[in-house]
Amino acid sequence: MWRASVLTIFPEMFPGPLGLSLAGKALAAGLWSLDPVDIRAHAADRHRTVDDTTAGGGPGMVMKADVLARAIDATAADSRPRLLMSPRGAPLTQARVQALAKGEGAVVICGRFEGIDERVIAARGLEEVSVGDYVLSGGEIAALALIDACVRLLPGVMGKEASGAEESFAGGLLEYPQYTRPAVFEGQSIPEVLTGGDHAKVAAWRREQAEKLTRERRPDLWAAYRNRPKAPKS
Ligand code: SAH
């Protein structure tokens, strides 16, 4: 079973939205597990202190290395990757999500305050992961996003209609436009090719649209797609 452990000072935020819909049903069915760990429970003092003032001065507080290390040591005595949610991390990609989903799970660490003491990162082999170039007030929402992206790829979680194979990023492209009934919406029809029943034409149209959208919106993805190694002939 794919196992997520989440280290946080707000364990009550979990499963939160992951308790609903596809992820929630899969959680209830035992297709994955979620173990929120309260970092505060590993504090050493009566006040359960997890943060302290910034060395060198400046505003805000920093999460303490000793407390976080104890929380990690009590949780992660296995080979799951230890991910520290951090705006300094490598941006999360669908490729990384796919790799994580194939593994045993993840230990996800949520920072708060100005971040965490630098020394615990190397000492516990934490891999910094970002969900984008903006700053959240804590790692919890980033952790929810990461876990959601992984869980929907686990076997048995999504219906076959959403196998993941044709989605945005799966083949290096953004997804083509989608339509459903009614046939005419405020004067706009569904593109004719999609209602003609010619599957080869539909596939060609979708690829063309996916390439056009990617070229227009994401020059970075487009460049990578054009330079991708060609699949071996089978
Ligand atoms: N002072 C830090 C930001 C701290 S934000 C800096 O400038 O880099 C507090 C916590 O929120 C971080 O420790 C991290 O766990 C989380 N967080 C904020 N933005 C994030 C992002 N884009 N991706 C992942 N985690 C993020």
Residues whose N, C-alpha, C, O or C-beta is under 5 A from the ligand:
A	BS01	SAH	M85 S86 P87 I109 C110 G111 R112 F113 E114 G115 I116 V129 S130 V131 G132 Y134 V135 L136 S137 G138 G139 A142
